[in-house]
Every structure is written in structure tokens, then in C-alpha cells.
Amino acid sequence: MTTTIESPSVALTLPQRAAVALGTTGHEVTLRALLSNSAGITSVTNADGREEAHRAGMTLRGARTSIQKVGKLAREDATAFSKAVIAEEARLIAMVSPEEDRVLGLRDGWDTVIAAEKAAKIAAERARTDAIRVRISAMRDLPLQAFGKSSAEISELISGLVRAPIDESFEEFAEQAGVARLESLDKMAKAETIQRGIEIEAESRRQEEARQQAERADEAMRQAAEREALAAERAALAATQAAANAEIKAAQDRLNAEQAAFVKEKADRLAADIARVEQIAKDEAQRVADEAKVAEPVAVVAPAAALTIVSMIDPTDNEIIEAVAAEFCMTPLEAIDRMARIDFLRALLAAEAA
């Protein structure tokens, strides 16, 4: 039930009430008469005209000031009335406000309780639905956990999701949960297939690398064995070469000793021959000196000496020297010296050739 207190002054409007307070009806008649009387004054040309304008103006001023006085009194009365209205309004409001506050407080308390219950129900409902949505989101996000895992681990995730029932705990979200589980199972099955292929390929590469590594190890062992065998062969060859070199050096040393002995023997024989030839030369010189008078030119005797050498079966050294000296127009000493140098050179050549 609503109670309304109406204003007692609803009969007149505010302009009407103002007109009543100022006596507008009487003043308006008087003012129109004054305006009619002064309408003929259009200009001032002499003292009478000035006096007429003065009287008319003063009359109009008096009417104006009279209206202002009435208006001022009306305003003062209105102000006093307004203050009285405000005071009375406050008194009346003070009567009803406490009860209003009490009753509305009861109402607001009820509204607060109802709002709290409603908020609690909304929060409980939101918590319920959020919990179900979190479970569904966990199903939907499960394929992300498969990233970086082995195929066996992904298979375990799939088995766990398959074992998770879509029961009445999902309530009105059971259909969404079922769709999310199927989508996740499909994604994880594909991920498992891909990962298994990757693992198979990786295992194949690992086996191939192991095989290649084993082959490289075998090849390295074979090469090492070959190097060892080659080193042993080279060592044996070096030993054989060293032994051969030792034998060659020993043979060379023996040859050098023999050549040295041969050269010494030849030198000794040459020295003996030279001494003998020198003696022969001295004897020949003496003989030549003794037979100078009967001697023939060497150029004539030489062919006979050469023929004598050819005819000899086993000529002596002196006979050979004499035949050579006669053949080449040399003295016996020159022939001996030339033959000694020839023998020495022949010995050196033989030694170098050996």
C-alpha cells in the first residue's frame, strides 16, 4: 500500500498565485490608463511640453515604485512562507523518517540475505561447472603432454585416458567430455604412430652407425695389423740390409786391404825395377860412351830391336825397356817412367771397377 500526501495549493498555478499576490488585475487597468495618457507625448518643444512630460513620467514612476513595493512585500511574505514551509516539512519528515529507515532496513536485510543466497548458489554453480570444464580441458590438453615423450609413454597416456570414464560426474557436460576425450585419443594415437616411426628410424640409424663403427674398427685393426706386418717386414729387411751392408763393408775392407797390398807390392816392384833400370841405364850410358864411335842412329837400330822383341820367346825386363825406348825414340829412363805410370793407372782403374 502506497500513501501520497498532496499539496493543498494545487488549485492555482504559480503565475496565478503571483498575480493574486501583486494585485495584477487592478494594477493592469491603472497602468493601461497611464500608458494611454502618455502615448500622446511624442516630443518636447517648450516649457509646457516639458512640464507635461515631467508630470506623466513622475506618475509612471509612482506606479512603478508602488508595484515594486507590493512585489517586495509579496516576496518577503513568500520568503517567510517558504521558511515556514521548510520548517513544517522538516517536522513532518522527522515524524516519518525513523519508521521509514526501520522498515526499509528490514527490507534491505531481507534483500541482502536473498542476494547472498543467490550469490552463493551462483558461486557454487560456477565452481561446479568450472571444475567440470577443468577436467574437460585437462582431457583436451593431454596431447600437449605427449610432446617430447617416447611412444611407450604416449601409449601409457592413451591407456590412462581410455580408462577414465565419462560418467554422471560430468552431468550436463558429459557430451563435451566425450568429444574432448575422442579428439585427444585421436591426436595422441597419431602422435604415438609418428613417434614410433621416429624411434624406428632412429634405431635403424643407430644400428647402421654401430655397424659402420664396427666396420671402421675392423678396418682400423686390419690397417694396424698391416702396418705392424709392414713394420716387421721393414725391420727384417733393414736387418737383412744391415747384414748385407756389413758383409759388403767387410768385403770392401778386404778388397781395399788387398788393393792396398797389391799397390804396395807393385810400388815395391816398381821401385826395384826403377833401381834396376837406373843401374842398367848407368851401364848402358857407359857402354854407349865406350861405343860412341861405332854406334848407329837410334832410328836405324830401333826396327831391329823391335824385331828382336817380337822374335824373343820370353824377353827380360831390360830387353823390353830397351825395345820400347828404341821403338819410341826414348831413353831407357823415360821408357821406364812411362811404363810405371801406365801400370799405376791400370791398378787404380781395376780397384775402382772392383
JOWO-V21594 format. One record per residue. N is the residue number from 1. RES is the residue in one letter. PSI is psi in whole degrees, 0 to 359 (none if undefined). D_CENTER is the distance of its C-alpha to the mean C-alpha in Angstrom with 1 decimal. Layout:
<<N/RES/PSI/D_CENTER> <N/RES/PSI/D_CENTER>>
//
This chain:
<<1/M/133/81.9> <2/T/127/81.2> <3/T/131/83.9> <4/T/129/83.9> <5/I/119/86.2> <6/E/154/87.3> <7/S/137/88.2> <8/P/350/92.1> <9/S/41/91.8> <10/V/356/90.4> <11/A/321/93.6> <12/L/147/93.0> <13/T/169/89.9> <14/L/315/88.7> <15/P/323/90.2> <16/Q/318/93.4> <17/R/322/93.5> <18/A/320/92.9> <19/A/321/95.7> <20/V/318/98.0> <21/A/325/97.1> <22/L/352/97.9> <23/G/46/100.9> <24/T/322/99.3> <25/T/312/102.1> <26/G/318/104.9> <27/H/323/102.9> <28/E/322/101.8> <29/V/315/105.4> <30/T/315/106.4> <31/L/322/103.4> <32/R/324/104.1> <33/A/318/107.7> <34/L/318/106.6> <35/L/325/104.2> <36/S/323/107.0> <37/N/323/109.3> <38/S/359/106.8> <39/A/335/105.6> <40/G/348/108.5> <41/I/108/107.6> <42/T/341/105.6> <43/S/161/106.5> <44/V/119/108.5> <45/T/347/111.1> <46/N/182/113.7> <47/A/322/114.5> <48/D/320/115.6> <49/G/322/112.4> <50/R/315/110.4> <51/E/318/112.5> <52/E/316/112.0> <53/A/324/108.2> <54/H/314/108.3> <55/R/317/110.2> <56/A/317/107.9> <57/G/318/104.8> <58/M/323/106.1> <59/T/316/107.1> <60/L/322/103.6> <61/R/317/102.1> <62/G/320/104.4> <63/A/321/103.2> <64/R/311/99.6> <65/T/326/100.0> <66/S/317/101.9> <67/I/320/99.1> <68/Q/319/96.6> <69/K/316/98.7> <70/V/318/98.9> <71/G/320/95.2> <72/K/316/94.5> <73/L/320/96.8> <74/A/321/95.1> <75/R/318/91.7> <76/E/319/92.9> <77/D/321/94.3> <78/A/322/91.1> <79/T/315/89.1> <80/A/321/91.5> <81/F/320/91.3> <82/S/318/87.5> <83/K/319/87.5> <84/A/322/90.0> <85/V/317/87.8> <86/I/317/84.7> <87/A/316/86.6> <88/E/323/88.1> <89/E/316/84.7> <90/A/320/83.3> <91/R/316/86.2> <92/L/320/85.9> <93/I/321/82.1> <94/A/333/82.6> <95/M/320/84.8> <96/V/335/82.3> <97/S/313/78.9> <98/P/318/78.9> <99/E/323/79.9> <100/E/313/77.3> <101/D/320/74.6> <102/R/311/75.8> <103/V/314/76.0> <104/L/330/72.6> <105/G/320/71.1> <106/L/316/72.3> <107/R/314/70.8> <108/D/325/67.5> <109/G/317/67.5> <110/W/314/68.0> <111/D/322/65.3> <112/T/316/62.9> <113/V/314/63.7> <114/I/318/63.3> <115/A/321/60.0> <116/A/316/58.7> <117/E/318/59.8> <118/K/317/58.2> <119/A/322/54.9> <120/A/319/55.0> <121/K/317/55.6> <122/I/316/52.7> <123/A/318/50.4> <124/A/319/51.5> <125/E/319/51.0> <126/R/318/47.6> <127/A/319/46.7> <128/R/308/48.1> <129/T/323/46.3> <130/D/320/43.0> <131/A/318/43.3> <132/I/318/43.9> <133/R/324/41.0> <134/V/318/38.7> <135/R/318/39.8> <136/I/319/39.3> <137/S/323/35.8> <138/A/321/35.0> <139/M/315/36.2> <140/R/328/34.2> <141/D/357/31.0> <142/L/324/31.5> <143/P/335/29.4> <144/L/331/26.4> <145/Q/341/27.1> <146/A/347/26.9> <147/F/126/23.2> <148/G/1/21.6> <149/K/162/25.2> <150/S/168/27.2> <151/S/325/30.0> <152/A/318/32.5> <153/E/320/31.1> <154/I/320/31.0> <155/S/322/34.6> <156/E/320/35.6> <157/L/318/34.4> <158/I/316/36.4> <159/S/319/39.4> <160/G/320/39.2> <161/L/324/39.1> <162/V/322/42.0> <163/R/341/44.0> <164/A/117/43.5> <165/P/150/46.7> <166/I/90/47.1> <167/D/194/50.4> <168/E/349/52.5> <169/S/340/50.1> <170/F/348/48.0> <171/E/234/51.3> <172/E/352/50.9> <173/F/12/47.1> <174/A/320/47.8> <175/E/316/47.2> <176/Q/319/43.8> <177/A/318/42.9> <178/G/318/44.1> <179/V/316/42.0> <180/A/319/38.9> <181/R/317/39.5> <182/L/317/40.0> <183/E/316/36.8> <184/S/319/34.8> <185/L/318/36.5> <186/D/315/35.8> <187/K/318/32.0> <188/M/328/31.8> <189/A/317/33.9> <190/K/317/31.6> <191/A/321/28.6> <192/E/317/30.6> <193/T/314/31.4> <194/I/315/27.9> <195/Q/321/26.7> <196/R/319/29.7> <197/G/319/28.9> <198/I/317/25.3> <199/E/320/26.9> <200/I/315/29.5> <201/E/320/27.1> <202/A/319/25.0> <203/E/320/28.3> <204/S/316/29.4> <205/R/321/26.3> <206/R/316/26.9> <207/Q/319/30.5> <208/E/319/29.8> <209/E/320/27.4> <210/A/317/30.1> <211/R/313/32.7> <212/Q/322/30.8> <213/Q/319/30.2> <214/A/318/34.0> <215/E/318/34.9> <216/R/321/32.8> <217/A/316/34.5> <218/D/317/37.9> <219/E/320/37.2> <220/A/318/36.2> <221/M/318/39.4> <222/R/315/41.5> <223/Q/322/40.2> <224/A/318/40.8> <225/A/318/44.3> <226/E/318/44.9> <227/R/320/43.8> <228/E/317/46.1> <229/A/318/48.9> <230/L/320/48.3> <231/A/318/48.3> <232/A/318/51.5> <233/E/318/53.0> <234/R/321/52.1> <235/A/316/53.5> <236/A/318/56.7> <237/L/321/56.9> <238/A/319/56.5> <239/A/316/59.2> <240/T/317/61.4> <241/Q/320/60.7> <242/A/317/61.4> <243/A/317/64.7> <244/A/318/65.6> <245/N/321/64.8> <246/A/317/67.0> <247/E/318/69.7> <248/I/318/69.4> <249/K/318/69.5> <250/A/316/72.5> <251/A/319/74.2> <252/Q/320/73.3> <253/D/318/74.7> <254/R/316/77.9> <255/L/318/78.1> <256/N/319/77.7> <257/A/317/80.3> <258/E/317/82.6> <259/Q/320/82.0> <260/A/318/82.7> <261/A/319/85.8> <262/F/315/86.8> <263/V/319/86.2> <264/K/318/88.2> <265/E/317/90.9> <266/K/321/91.0> <267/A/318/91.0> <268/D/315/93.9> <269/R/319/95.8> <270/L/318/95.1> <271/A/319/96.4> <272/A/318/99.4> <273/D/318/99.9> <274/I/317/99.5> <275/A/318/102.1> <276/R/320/104.4> <277/V/320/103.9> <278/E/320/104.6> <279/Q/318/107.8> <280/I/319/108.7> <281/A/321/107.9> <282/K/317/110.2> <283/D/320/112.9> <284/E/320/112.3> <285/A/320/112.5> <286/Q/317/115.8> <287/R/318/117.0> <288/V/319/116.0> <289/A/322/117.7> <290/D/327/120.9> <291/E/24/120.9> <292/A/327/119.7> <293/K/330/122.8> <294/V/2/122.8> <295/A/146/119.0> <296/E/161/117.7> <297/P/144/114.5> <298/V/325/111.3> <299/A/333/110.4> <300/V/325/113.6> <301/V/331/113.3> <302/A/313/109.6> <303/P/326/110.0> <304/A/322/112.7> <305/A/317/110.4> <306/A/319/107.6> <307/L/326/110.0> <308/T/318/111.1> <309/I/315/107.5> <310/V/323/107.1> <311/S/344/110.4> <312/M/143/109.6> <313/I/316/108.4> <314/D/80/106.8> <315/P/153/106.8> <316/T/171/106.3> <317/D/317/103.7> <318/N/319/106.3> <319/E/320/107.5> <320/I/315/103.9> <321/I/317/103.4> <322/E/320/106.7> <323/A/319/106.0> <324/V/315/102.5> <325/A/321/103.9> <326/A/323/106.7> <327/E/320/104.4> <328/F/17/102.0> <329/C/47/104.4> <330/M/166/102.9> <331/T/160/104.4> <332/P/321/104.1> <333/L/317/101.7> <334/E/321/99.4> <335/A/320/99.5> <336/I/315/98.6> <337/D/317/95.7> <338/R/319/94.3> <339/M/326/94.6> <340/A/318/93.0> <341/R/321/89.9> <342/I/317/89.7> <343/D/320/89.8> <344/F/317/87.1> <345/L/321/84.7> <346/R/323/85.4> <347/A/318/84.5> <348/L/318/81.2> <349/L/322/80.3> <350/A/320/81.1> <351/A/319/79.0> <352/E/321/76.0> <353/A/327/76.4> <354/A/none/76.5>>
//
